[in-house]
């Protein structure tokens, strides 16, 4: 696909889950620092709103859990810009699944979105990132390393944490696997962030989440903001971080403190 469009001078990032929250903030930050950002999501309205914020932001509607749509999204960004410098695997869902009420469909949807789709996208982007000595940043969660993290449901958060722990393991493994191609792979692990990921919860689940959040704030005493995570994603994709790979950066207000 790279032969069909002249390469732009500016670096190009593909950001999943880019219509809201951390993805939106990352697109804006990168656009403000000389990048072209393409945001992907399943809903066109929020994507259009993000693209309207900066001329250097574009969008494509795609369900990244669908292999054909994921391929089309990668083709679209490379055909449009002639290059790809960064993949930001930000899309994720938070689904409480208590062990005594496990449904295969719920598990499949959770791991399809949080683990398998990022893996497939990374595979699709390897050849393009090799050309630019680019990077991958995965968005994990503080829940990956804190099974007792109360801000995630006391019953039902285990599988969400497990999906993010899998993504962190893949981050380190890919960093080793892709090092000889000069592709860096890192992750950020946010604590509680003011983000619309909770929109996937029922009213009862949301009320429970908010109660636990109020009782379980990190040491800095407040939830984080999407742009506080976006600045670290920007740092990790920046070529100035060329000596950093295989790292999981905790952006969690101090939750990682023992």
C-alpha positions as CSV (number, residue, x, y, z in Angstrom):
1,X,0.0,0.0,0.0
2,X,2.9,2.4,0.6
3,X,3.5,2.8,-3.1
4,X,0.1,4.3,-3.7
5,X,0.6,7.6,-1.8
6,X,3.6,9.8,-1.3
7,X,5.0,9.7,2.2
8,X,4.1,12.7,4.3
9,X,6.9,14.4,6.2
10,X,5.0,14.2,9.4
11,X,4.8,10.9,11.4
12,X,1.4,9.1,11.4
13,X,-0.3,7.3,14.2
14,X,-3.3,4.9,14.2
15,X,-5.3,5.1,17.4
16,X,-8.0,2.6,18.3
17,X,-10.9,3.7,20.5
18,X,-10.1,7.2,19.4
19,X,-13.5,8.8,19.7
20,X,-13.5,9.4,23.4
21,X,-11.3,9.4,26.5
22,X,-7.7,8.5,26.3
23,X,-7.8,7.9,22.6
24,X,-9.3,11.3,21.9
25,X,-6.8,13.1,24.1
26,X,-3.9,11.2,22.5
27,X,-5.1,12.2,19.0
28,X,-5.3,15.9,19.9
29,X,-1.9,15.8,21.7
30,X,-0.2,14.1,18.7
31,X,-1.8,16.5,16.3
32,X,-0.6,19.5,18.4
33,X,3.0,18.1,18.2
34,X,3.3,17.6,14.5
35,X,1.7,14.2,13.9
36,X,-1.1,13.0,11.7
37,X,-3.5,10.9,13.8
38,X,-6.2,8.6,12.4
39,X,-8.7,7.5,15.0
40,X,-10.7,4.3,14.7
41,X,-14.0,3.4,16.5
42,X,-17.3,1.8,15.9
43,X,-19.4,5.0,16.2
44,X,-19.0,7.7,13.6
45,X,-20.4,10.6,15.6
46,X,-17.6,10.8,18.3
47,X,-15.0,10.2,15.6
48,X,-16.2,13.1,13.5
49,X,-16.2,15.3,16.6
50,X,-12.5,14.4,17.3
51,X,-11.5,14.9,13.6
52,X,-13.2,18.4,13.7
53,X,-10.8,19.4,16.5
54,X,-7.6,19.5,14.4
55,X,-6.9,19.4,10.7
56,X,-4.3,16.7,11.3
57,X,-6.8,14.2,12.7
58,X,-8.8,11.9,10.4
59,X,-11.0,9.0,11.2
60,X,-12.3,5.7,9.9
61,X,-15.3,3.7,11.3
62,X,-14.3,0.1,12.0
63,X,-14.9,-2.7,14.5
64,X,-11.3,-3.8,15.3
65,X,-12.6,-7.2,16.4
66,X,-13.6,-7.9,12.8
67,X,-10.5,-9.0,10.9
68,X,-11.6,-7.6,7.5
69,X,-12.4,-4.2,9.0
70,X,-9.1,-4.1,10.9
71,X,-7.2,-4.8,7.6
72,X,-9.2,-2.1,5.8
73,X,-8.4,0.5,8.5
74,X,-4.7,-0.2,8.3
75,X,-4.9,0.0,4.5
76,X,-6.8,3.2,4.7
77,X,-4.2,5.1,6.9
78,X,-1.2,3.8,4.9
79,X,-2.9,4.6,1.5
80,X,-3.8,8.1,2.7
81,X,-0.4,9.0,4.2
82,X,2.1,6.6,2.7
83,X,3.5,5.6,6.1
84,X,2.7,4.5,9.6
85,X,4.9,5.4,12.6
86,X,2.8,4.4,15.6
87,X,0.0,2.0,16.6
88,X,-1.8,2.9,19.8
89,X,-3.9,0.0,21.0
90,X,-6.3,2.0,23.2
91,X,-9.7,0.4,22.5
92,X,-11.0,-1.7,25.4
93,X,-14.1,-2.7,27.3
94,X,-14.8,-3.1,31.0
95,X,-17.2,-5.9,31.6
96,X,-17.7,-7.3,35.1
97,X,-18.0,-11.1,34.9
98,X,-18.4,-12.9,38.3
99,X,-16.9,-16.3,38.4
100,X,-20.1,-17.9,39.5
101,X,-21.9,-16.4,36.5
102,X,-19.5,-16.8,33.6
103,X,-20.9,-16.7,30.1
104,X,-18.8,-17.7,27.2
105,X,-20.1,-14.9,25.0
106,X,-19.1,-12.3,27.6
107,X,-15.6,-13.7,27.9
108,X,-15.2,-13.9,24.2
109,X,-16.2,-10.3,23.7
110,X,-13.9,-9.1,26.5
111,X,-10.8,-10.9,25.2
112,X,-11.6,-10.3,21.6
113,X,-11.5,-6.5,22.3
114,X,-8.8,-6.3,24.9
115,X,-6.3,-8.9,23.7
116,X,-7.0,-10.5,20.3
117,X,-7.8,-7.4,18.3
118,X,-4.7,-5.5,19.5
119,X,-2.6,-8.6,18.6
120,X,-4.1,-8.8,15.1
121,X,-3.7,-5.1,14.5
122,X,-0.1,-5.2,15.6
123,X,0.5,-8.1,13.2
124,X,-1.1,-6.1,10.3
125,X,1.1,-3.1,11.1
126,X,4.5,-4.8,11.4
127,X,5.7,-4.3,7.8
128,X,4.7,-0.6,7.9
129,X,6.3,0.1,11.3
130,X,9.5,-1.7,10.1
131,X,9.8,0.9,7.3
132,X,9.6,3.8,9.8
133,X,11.3,2.2,12.8
134,X,8.0,2.9,14.5
135,X,6.4,1.8,17.7
136,X,3.4,0.3,19.4
137,X,1.9,1.5,22.6
138,X,-0.7,-0.7,24.3
139,X,-3.1,0.8,26.9
140,X,-3.3,-1.6,29.9
141,X,-4.7,-0.9,33.3
142,X,-3.5,-0.7,36.9
143,X,-5.9,-3.7,37.4
144,X,-3.5,-5.9,35.5
145,X,-1.1,-6.0,38.5
146,X,-3.5,-5.5,41.4
147,X,-6.0,-8.4,41.7
148,X,-7.4,-6.8,44.9
149,X,-7.9,-3.4,43.2
150,X,-11.1,-2.3,44.8
151,X,-12.0,0.3,42.1
152,X,-12.6,-2.7,39.8
153,X,-15.6,-4.7,41.0
154,X,-15.1,-6.8,44.1
155,X,-16.9,-9.6,42.1
156,X,-16.4,-9.7,38.4
157,X,-13.2,-7.7,37.7
158,X,-10.9,-10.6,37.6
159,X,-11.3,-11.3,33.9
160,X,-10.9,-7.6,32.9
161,X,-7.6,-7.6,34.9
162,X,-6.5,-10.8,33.3
163,X,-7.1,-9.4,29.8
164,X,-4.9,-6.4,30.6
165,X,-2.3,-8.6,32.2
166,X,-2.2,-10.6,29.0
167,X,-1.7,-7.4,27.1
168,X,1.2,-6.5,29.3
169,X,2.8,-9.9,28.8
170,X,2.4,-9.4,25.0
171,X,4.0,-6.0,25.3
172,X,7.2,-7.3,26.7
173,X,7.2,-10.3,24.4
174,X,6.6,-8.2,21.3
175,X,9.3,-5.8,22.4
176,X,11.8,-8.7,22.3
177,X,10.4,-10.2,19.1
178,X,10.4,-7.0,17.1
179,X,13.6,-5.4,18.4
180,X,15.6,-6.6,15.4
181,X,13.1,-4.7,13.2
182,X,13.7,-1.5,15.2
183,X,10.1,-1.5,16.3
184,X,9.6,-0.5,20.0
185,X,6.7,-1.8,22.0
186,X,5.6,-0.3,25.3
187,X,2.5,0.2,27.4
188,X,0.8,2.6,29.8
189,X,-1.1,1.3,32.8
190,X,-3.6,3.9,33.9
191,X,-5.4,3.9,37.2
192,X,-8.9,5.2,37.5
193,X,-9.4,7.8,34.7
194,X,-12.4,10.0,33.9
195,X,-13.2,8.2,30.7
196,X,-16.4,6.9,29.0
197,X,-15.3,3.3,29.3
198,X,-17.9,3.1,32.1
199,X,-20.6,3.8,29.5
200,X,-20.6,0.0,28.8
201,X,-21.9,-0.7,32.4
202,X,-25.5,-1.0,33.5
203,X,-26.9,1.6,35.9
204,X,-26.4,-0.8,38.8
205,X,-22.9,-1.6,37.8
206,X,-22.1,2.1,37.3
207,X,-23.4,3.0,40.8
208,X,-21.3,0.3,42.3
209,X,-18.2,1.4,40.4
210,X,-18.7,5.0,41.5
211,X,-19.1,4.0,45.2
212,X,-15.9,1.9,45.1
213,X,-14.1,4.7,43.3
214,X,-15.0,7.2,46.0
215,X,-13.7,4.8,48.6
216,X,-10.5,3.8,46.7
217,X,-8.9,6.9,45.3
218,X,-5.2,6.6,44.6
219,X,-2.7,8.3,46.9
220,X,-2.9,11.5,44.9
221,X,-6.5,11.7,45.9
222,X,-8.4,11.9,42.6
223,X,-9.1,10.1,39.3
224,X,-6.8,10.9,36.5
225,X,-7.6,12.8,33.3
226,X,-7.3,11.4,29.8
227,X,-4.7,14.0,28.8
228,X,-2.5,12.9,31.7
229,X,-2.2,9.5,30.1
230,X,-2.0,10.9,26.5
231,X,1.2,12.8,27.3
232,X,2.9,9.5,28.3
233,X,1.7,7.8,25.1
234,X,3.1,10.8,23.1
235,X,6.4,10.4,25.0
236,X,6.6,6.7,24.2
237,X,5.9,7.0,20.5
238,X,8.3,10.0,20.1
239,X,11.5,9.0,18.4
240,X,13.3,10.7,21.2
241,X,12.4,7.6,23.3
242,X,14.3,5.4,20.9
243,X,16.1,3.6,23.8
244,X,12.9,2.7,25.6
245,X,11.1,-0.6,24.8
246,X,9.3,-3.4,26.7
247,X,8.2,-1.0,29.5
248,X,4.9,-0.7,31.3
249,X,4.5,2.9,32.5
250,X,2.2,3.2,35.5
251,X,0.1,6.4,35.2
252,X,-2.0,5.7,38.2
253,X,-1.8,8.5,40.8
254,X,0.4,6.3,43.0
255,X,-1.7,3.1,43.0
256,X,1.5,1.1,42.3
257,X,2.9,2.1,45.7
258,X,2.9,-1.0,47.9
